[in-house]
């Protein structure tokens, strides 16, 4: 859904002294210097992105013709996040708002309904993308769909195309620039997809256990099956029935790795792993990058390739290797 909304006058935006010179040079620099700051009035397209994948896709397409703000702070899990007053002010001043949709951003529609910015071009990046049904405990909102679209590279490419179209609508003079950037990264999505197909086609196992049912699109794309430890949070006691189901599943399918997420505690995954002599490893849903990842220059493509490496290791592993790794860790 790409729609126009009207813009407040500059007088309605709070007068704030600019502390940084605007620019989309790097995620870490952006995070360090412009969180909560107003946009710089320098003629570039002003873009608000709801969370990290949308931010990363936007900056890749927009390049030096845009300034873009990631609304969710680095290292923050986006599902329960809500915008602050500074985010609303920046939305009133923005030219484009990019969000994933599929009810991931539960706050988006309500916020958009309150804005006075009638010129805002709104891009729901998942618009037109085939959505999968959410799991028993992981459907978002009322539509019952899984929102983690970006974890399938080909669907992520569609999301980037929608973002590109929004930029062209808001800034038609730079159409050729946005189109060229999109074509460059469309090719990289194709390469990434082929790497996953080649890397996962002959693995010993096709089953993974994850802490959070975020990998439905990835599994659907590459013929894998995920079992999520549903309803368990790092601060809660594991449900005995679910724990037993996961343990039996791991034994039945000879699973040696229990995945947890970058922004979540590994506590539950380690509990399951201990019961089945498995190891734990990170499988990153790329909902947000840590400060360490940002400083290291990671982006969507590099993290997805790390996910591929983690999957290859897990799906080709052996019980003996897992036991040996656990023994080595316990002796350190």
LONUTOR-625959 format. One record per residue (C-alpha): x, y, z; residue number from 1. Coordinates in steps of 0.05 Angstrom, whole numbers, padded with zeros to 5 digits. Each point is the difference from the previous one (the first is absolute). Example, Ala and Ser with C-alpha at 12.3 -4.5 7.8 and 13.67 -1.06 7.14 Angstrom:
REM LONUTOR-625959
{{00246, -00090, 00156}, 1}
{{00027, 00069, -00013}, 2}
REM end
This chain:
REM LONUTOR-625959
{{00000, 00000, 00000}, 1}
{{00033, 00064, -00023}, 2}
{{-00043, 00061, 00018}, 3}
{{00010, 00075, 00006}, 4}
{{-00013, 00038, 00063}, 5}
{{00010, 00077, 00012}, 6}
{{00057, 00033, 00035}, 7}
{{-00001, 00046, 00060}, 8}
{{00032, 00067, -00006}, 9}
{{00069, 00007, 00027}, 10}
{{-00026, 00046, 00053}, 11}
{{-00038, -00058, 00031}, 12}
{{00064, -00039, 00011}, 13}
{{00037, 00015, 00065}, 14}
{{00061, 00044, -00010}, 15}
{{00060, -00042, 00018}, 16}
{{00073, 00019, -00009}, 17}
{{00032, -00049, -00048}, 18}
{{00058, -00037, 00032}, 19}
{{00023, -00038, -00061}, 20}
{{00007, 00011, -00073}, 21}
{{-00051, -00048, -00032}, 22}
{{00021, -00056, -00043}, 23}
{{-00010, -00073, -00012}, 24}
{{00072, -00022, 00005}, 25}
{{-00006, -00060, 00047}, 26}
{{-00049, -00030, 00048}, 27}
{{00046, 00007, 00060}, 28}
{{00013, 00074, -00014}, 29}
{{-00075, 00011, -00011}, 30}
{{-00017, -00035, 00065}, 31}
{{00053, 00038, 00040}, 32}
{{-00018, 00069, -00026}, 33}
{{-00071, 00008, -00024}, 34}
{{-00048, -00040, 00043}, 35}
{{-00056, 00047, 00018}, 36}
{{00030, 00056, -00041}, 37}
{{-00041, 00035, -00054}, 38}
{{00016, -00008, -00073}, 39}
{{00051, 00046, -00033}, 40}
{{-00031, 00047, -00051}, 41}
{{00049, -00013, -00057}, 42}
{{-00045, -00020, -00058}, 43}
{{00007, -00075, 00008}, 44}
{{-00060, -00045, 00008}, 45}
{{-00018, -00009, 00074}, 46}
{{-00016, -00072, 00016}, 47}
{{-00025, -00034, 00064}, 48}
{{00009, -00075, 00003}, 49}
{{-00037, -00041, 00052}, 50}
{{00057, -00048, 00019}, 51}
{{00066, -00028, -00025}, 52}
{{-00016, -00039, -00064}, 53}
{{-00042, 00058, -00026}, 54}
{{00056, 00048, 00018}, 55}
{{00053, -00042, -00034}, 56}
{{-00041, -00009, -00064}, 57}
{{-00017, 00074, -00001}, 58}
{{00071, 00024, 00007}, 59}
{{00024, -00049, -00054}, 60}
{{-00052, 00026, -00050}, 61}
{{00004, 00073, 00021}, 62}
{{00076, 00007, 00006}, 63}
{{00022, 00072, 00006}, 64}
{{-00066, 00028, -00024}, 65}
{{-00036, -00014, 00065}, 66}
{{00009, 00008, 00075}, 67}
{{-00032, -00058, 00037}, 68}
{{-00015, -00013, 00073}, 69}
{{-00010, -00069, 00031}, 70}
{{-00055, 00009, 00051}, 71}
{{00018, -00060, 00044}, 72}
{{00066, 00008, 00038}, 73}
{{00057, -00047, -00012}, 74}
{{-00004, -00064, 00040}, 75}
{{-00075, 00008, 00013}, 76}
{{-00051, -00054, -00017}, 77}
{{-00053, 00034, -00044}, 78}
{{-00063, -00041, 00014}, 79}
{{-00022, 00038, 00062}, 80}
{{00035, 00066, -00015}, 81}
{{-00042, 00063, -00008}, 82}
{{00020, 00069, -00028}, 83}
{{00018, 00058, 00045}, 84}
{{-00021, 00072, -00008}, 85}
{{00065, 00015, -00038}, 86}
{{-00018, -00054, -00051}, 87}
{{-00068, 00030, -00011}, 88}
{{00031, 00069, -00011}, 89}
{{00047, -00029, -00051}, 90}
{{-00057, -00036, -00035}, 91}
{{-00035, 00067, -00006}, 92}
{{00061, 00027, -00035}, 93}
{{00017, -00061, -00043}, 94}
{{-00011, -00011, -00074}, 95}
{{-00004, -00076, 00004}, 96}
{{-00018, -00050, 00054}, 97}
{{00021, -00072, -00012}, 98}
{{-00027, -00057, 00042}, 99}
{{-00005, -00075, -00008}, 100}
{{-00074, -00010, 00012}, 101}
{{-00034, -00068, 00012}, 102}
{{-00014, 00028, 00070}, 103}
{{00073, -00001, 00022}, 104}
{{-00005, 00074, 00016}, 105}
{{-00063, -00005, 00042}, 106}
{{00001, 00076, 00011}, 107}
{{00007, 00022, -00073}, 108}
{{-00072, 00009, -00022}, 109}
{{-00020, 00037, 00064}, 110}
{{00060, 00047, -00007}, 111}
{{-00013, 00013, -00073}, 112}
{{-00073, 00017, 00014}, 113}
{{00022, 00055, 00048}, 114}
{{00052, 00034, -00045}, 115}
{{-00014, 00067, -00032}, 116}
{{00053, -00013, -00053}, 117}
{{-00044, -00009, -00062}, 118}
{{00060, -00002, -00048}, 119}
{{00033, -00060, 00033}, 120}
{{00011, -00058, -00048}, 121}
{{-00013, -00064, 00039}, 122}
{{00031, -00065, -00023}, 123}
{{-00024, -00065, 00031}, 124}
{{00058, -00041, -00025}, 125}
{{-00036, -00067, 00004}, 126}
{{-00057, 00025, -00044}, 127}
{{-00011, -00050, -00057}, 128}
{{00047, -00051, 00031}, 129}
{{-00030, -00070, 00011}, 130}
{{-00006, -00007, 00076}, 131}
{{00003, -00065, 00038}, 132}
{{-00047, -00017, 00056}, 133}
{{00029, 00012, 00069}, 134}
{{00012, -00057, 00048}, 135}
{{-00046, -00019, 00056}, 136}
{{00032, 00050, 00048}, 137}
{{00033, 00048, -00049}, 138}
{{-00053, 00031, -00044}, 139}
{{00000, 00075, 00005}, 140}
{{-00062, 00043, 00006}, 141}
{{-00066, -00022, -00029}, 142}
{{00024, -00025, -00068}, 143}
{{00034, -00063, 00027}, 144}
{{00061, 00010, -00045}, 145}
{{00074, -00009, 00013}, 146}
{{00033, 00069, -00008}, 147}
{{00073, -00023, -00007}, 148}
{{-00002, 00009, -00076}, 149}
{{00072, 00025, -00007}, 150}
{{00030, -00067, 00020}, 151}
{{-00015, -00028, -00069}, 152}
{{00048, 00038, -00046}, 153}
{{-00048, -00001, -00059}, 154}
{{-00056, 00030, 00042}, 155}
{{00050, 00049, 00028}, 156}
{{00015, 00021, -00071}, 157}
{{-00074, 00015, -00010}, 158}
{{00000, 00042, 00063}, 159}
{{00059, 00040, -00026}, 160}
{{-00036, 00010, -00066}, 161}
{{-00060, 00030, 00038}, 162}
{{00047, 00046, 00037}, 163}
{{00032, 00022, -00065}, 164}
{{-00068, 00015, -00029}, 165}
{{-00016, 00044, 00060}, 166}
{{00064, 00040, -00010}, 167}
{{-00015, 00009, -00074}, 168}
{{-00070, 00025, 00018}, 169}
{{00027, 00049, 00051}, 170}
{{00060, 00022, -00041}, 171}
{{-00012, -00013, -00074}, 172}
{{00060, 00042, -00021}, 173}
{{00047, -00054, 00028}, 174}
{{-00038, -00059, -00031}, 175}
{{00059, -00025, -00040}, 176}
{{00045, 00001, 00062}, 177}
{{-00048, -00039, 00043}, 178}
{{-00014, -00049, -00056}, 179}
{{00074, -00013, -00011}, 180}
{{00013, -00011, 00074}, 181}
{{-00058, -00048, 00003}, 182}
{{00024, -00040, -00059}, 183}
{{00068, -00007, 00032}, 184}
{{-00028, -00029, 00064}, 185}
{{-00053, -00041, -00036}, 186}
{{00059, -00037, -00030}, 187}
{{00029, -00011, 00069}, 188}
{{-00065, -00029, 00025}, 189}
{{00001, -00048, -00059}, 190}
{{00071, -00020, 00018}, 191}
{{-00017, -00009, 00073}, 192}
{{-00060, -00044, -00018}, 193}
{{00044, -00044, -00043}, 194}
{{00051, -00006, 00055}, 195}
{{-00054, -00025, 00047}, 196}
{{-00026, -00049, -00051}, 197}
{{00068, -00028, -00015}, 198}
{{00022, 00000, 00073}, 199}
{{-00061, -00035, 00028}, 200}
{{-00021, -00048, -00056}, 201}
{{00040, -00061, 00024}, 202}
{{00001, 00008, 00076}, 203}
{{-00007, -00062, 00044}, 204}
{{-00060, 00029, 00037}, 205}
{{-00057, 00047, -00019}, 206}
{{-00025, 00015, 00070}, 207}
{{00019, 00057, 00047}, 208}
{{-00021, 00019, 00071}, 209}
{{-00006, 00075, 00013}, 210}
{{-00020, 00040, 00062}, 211}
{{-00047, 00045, -00039}, 212}
{{-00042, -00018, -00061}, 213}
{{00031, 00053, -00045}, 214}
{{00029, -00043, -00055}, 215}
{{-00061, -00024, -00037}, 216}
{{00017, 00038, -00064}, 217}
{{00072, -00024, 00000}, 218}
{{-00022, -00072, 00012}, 219}
{{-00055, 00004, -00052}, 220}
{{00050, 00026, -00052}, 221}
{{00052, -00054, 00011}, 222}
{{-00042, -00060, 00020}, 223}
{{00017, -00001, 00074}, 224}
{{-00045, -00012, 00060}, 225}
{{00003, 00041, 00064}, 226}
{{-00026, -00019, 00068}, 227}
{{-00005, 00061, 00046}, 228}
{{00002, -00001, 00075}, 229}
{{-00066, 00036, 00002}, 230}
{{-00024, 00041, 00059}, 231}
{{00067, -00001, 00036}, 232}
{{00036, 00064, 00017}, 233}
{{00069, 00009, 00031}, 234}
{{-00032, 00020, 00066}, 235}
{{-00053, -00054, 00005}, 236}
{{00003, -00072, 00022}, 237}
{{-00004, -00048, -00059}, 238}
{{-00068, -00033, -00010}, 239}
{{00011, -00074, 00016}, 240}
{{-00044, -00026, -00056}, 241}
{{00033, 00044, -00052}, 242}
{{00069, -00016, 00025}, 243}
{{-00014, -00074, -00005}, 244}
{{-00026, 00009, -00071}, 245}
{{00063, 00036, -00020}, 246}
{{00045, -00051, 00033}, 247}
{{-00035, -00057, -00034}, 248}
{{00002, 00036, -00067}, 249}
{{00075, 00011, 00008}, 250}
{{00012, -00073, 00015}, 251}
{{-00046, -00025, -00055}, 252}
{{00034, 00042, -00054}, 253}
{{00069, -00004, 00030}, 254}
{{00007, 00075, 00008}, 255}
{{00066, 00023, 00030}, 256}
{{-00008, 00077, -00001}, 257}
{{-00052, 00042, 00036}, 258}
{{-00004, 00070, -00029}, 259}
{{-00011, 00064, 00039}, 260}
{{-00002, 00073, -00024}, 261}
{{00050, 00057, 00002}, 262}
{{-00045, 00045, 00041}, 263}
{{-00027, -00054, 00047}, 264}
{{00028, -00038, 00059}, 265}
{{00025, -00070, -00016}, 266}
{{-00027, -00026, 00066}, 267}
{{-00057, -00042, -00028}, 268}
{{00040, -00026, -00059}, 269}
{{00055, -00022, 00048}, 270}
{{-00051, -00035, 00044}, 271}
{{-00024, -00041, -00059}, 272}
{{00070, -00012, -00027}, 273}
{{00023, -00028, 00067}, 274}
{{-00057, -00051, 00000}, 275}
{{00019, -00028, -00069}, 276}
{{00076, 00009, -00001}, 277}
{{-00005, 00054, -00052}, 278}
{{00037, 00066, -00009}, 279}
{{-00030, 00069, -00006}, 280}
{{00012, 00050, -00056}, 281}
{{-00027, 00066, -00026}, 282}
{{-00049, 00003, -00057}, 283}
{{-00013, 00074, -00011}, 284}
{{-00070, 00024, -00022}, 285}
{{00031, 00068, -00016}, 286}
{{-00054, 00037, 00038}, 287}
{{00054, 00046, 00026}, 288}
{{00075, -00001, 00003}, 289}
{{00041, 00006, 00063}, 290}
{{00048, 00058, 00010}, 291}
{{00057, -00049, -00010}, 292}
{{-00028, -00023, -00068}, 293}
{{-00009, 00072, -00020}, 294}
{{00071, 00019, 00018}, 295}
{{00025, -00060, -00040}, 296}
{{-00036, 00025, -00062}, 297}
{{-00051, -00057, -00004}, 298}
{{-00062, 00008, -00043}, 299}
{{-00058, -00043, -00025}, 300}
{{00042, -00039, -00050}, 301}
{{00059, -00014, 00046}, 302}
{{-00046, -00024, 00056}, 303}
{{-00040, -00044, -00047}, 304}
{{00065, -00033, -00023}, 305}
{{00018, -00013, 00073}, 306}
{{-00068, -00031, 00008}, 307}
{{00015, -00045, -00060}, 308}
{{00066, -00022, 00032}, 309}
{{-00035, -00014, 00066}, 310}
{{-00053, -00042, -00035}, 311}
{{00051, -00039, -00040}, 312}
{{00039, -00017, 00062}, 313}
{{-00062, -00020, 00039}, 314}
{{-00033, -00041, -00055}, 315}
{{00064, -00037, -00017}, 316}
{{00022, -00011, 00072}, 317}
{{00005, -00064, 00040}, 318}
{{-00018, -00021, 00071}, 319}
{{00074, -00015, 00013}, 320}
{{00022, 00069, -00021}, 321}
{{-00053, 00033, 00044}, 322}
{{00021, -00042, 00060}, 323}
{{00073, 00016, -00012}, 324}
{{-00015, 00075, -00007}, 325}
{{-00040, 00000, 00065}, 326}
{{00056, -00037, 00035}, 327}
{{00051, 00050, -00025}, 328}
{{-00042, 00058, 00024}, 329}
{{-00010, -00030, 00069}, 330}
{{00075, -00009, 00008}, 331}
{{00016, 00072, -00016}, 332}
REM end
